[in-house]
Amino acid sequence: MHEFKFIDNELCCERVRVSDIAKNVDTPFYLYSHKTLIDHYMKLKAAFRSIKPLICFSVKSNSNLAVLRALVKKDAGLDIVSGGELYRASLAGANPKRIVYAGVGKKQGEIRDAIKFGIHFFNVESEEEIRAIQGIARELNKKVNVAIRINPDVIPKTHSHIATGKGDTKFGLDFETAHKIFNSRWQYPNLDIKGLHIHIGSQILDARPFQEAIGKVLSFLKQNHIEAEYLNIGGGLGIVYAMEHPQTADHFAKNILPILKKTRLKIILEPGRFISGPSGILVTRVIYTKRTPRRNFLIVDSGMNDLLRPSLYAAYHKIVPVKSAEYDSSDLERVDVVGPICETGDFLAKDRLLSQAKSGDLLAVMGAGAYGFTMSSNYNSRPRGAEVMVIGARFHIVRRREAYKDLVRGETIPKALR
Ligand code: LLP
């Protein structure tokens, strides 16, 4: 459930009409519902209340400061993957003791900053990385918590680009190498290697691959008599984009709690999409309609630079007219919704049956709160749109639309070329 609903044929976000926001904010813009965001975080928290896990929202799914702040205020932790995300976490007022840091390519400076900030865990993905963290921790004279990210070699049913728990991906360590690290803890006097981490992929609709991966990790611990205190089971919960029937937070918890409760491990979760995905839409305006002998196009003012998911993963996002009364439902036509970018792959939807639209109409691309703005770019020198958050009956611009000046920020023409 989310807070984007039609009231009197007008799409509303909580108690605000989307078209009213569009009168004040130029399109395209991302629009977030504060209530939906918090509701989804709370759903997970409630489903797992019997074990009180640390829930670290995955910043990469939506890193807007207002989004992070809203969740941090509800006591959420954060899952970060870069120095930039650490910077955002600090600006959002996150408690360092609720931050976990994954990623295969942490640079020395990033590791140093995270240690100084006092984060809860590094999720380590290679032997060289653990040696690097040890070296920097010694230099800083700090003791640092480390979890070994395991690649459990399971195959979740999802797009190949977002399946991370298969043995041939770059993520995590195989069981043998992990064992070797646990056996040589003495080599890392500044590290407390007391956790295991898995993240098997994203947009996973059922609990089986999670059960399989957690089962593998737990038998690894048991067989090798390894003492650990924490298990981070990653993110990956799927949401509804089209006709999927993803597991609810309660189903997910019901399916994996029995396994987790057999252990005394403290549990960490890293959901991103489940919380931010349903909480955001992309609002865009039809610039032109174009009918050709082969296809009909709605050319809108946002494209792959604003929302890359359709182009990159052939991802489906539902598209709805913001004012449905403008449309006669008997007047459906099959269209491609395309952006202004000069690439054939620039589309938001293909072969979609939509009510006939005309230039100037507003459309909403649903389920765009996760991996929407965070994956946007300035390709074709298009300024990124605003981000707006509705809280109850009011909307707030939480990132202003970029100006042309922003496009060239940091660029210089060398003297030799003047
Ligand atoms: N933890 C780790 C270590 C991750 O790499 C990710 C996502 C998450 C947690 C959060 O996963 P979630 O709960 O959001 O599924 N750009 C793609 C998704 C990439 C996911 C990358 N890792 C998309 O638009 O579908």
Residues whose N, C-alpha, C, O or C-beta is under 5 A from the ligand:
A	BS01	LLP	S58 S61 A102 I162 H199 G201 S202 Q203 G234 G235 G236 L237 E270 P271 G272 R273 F274 R309 Y371
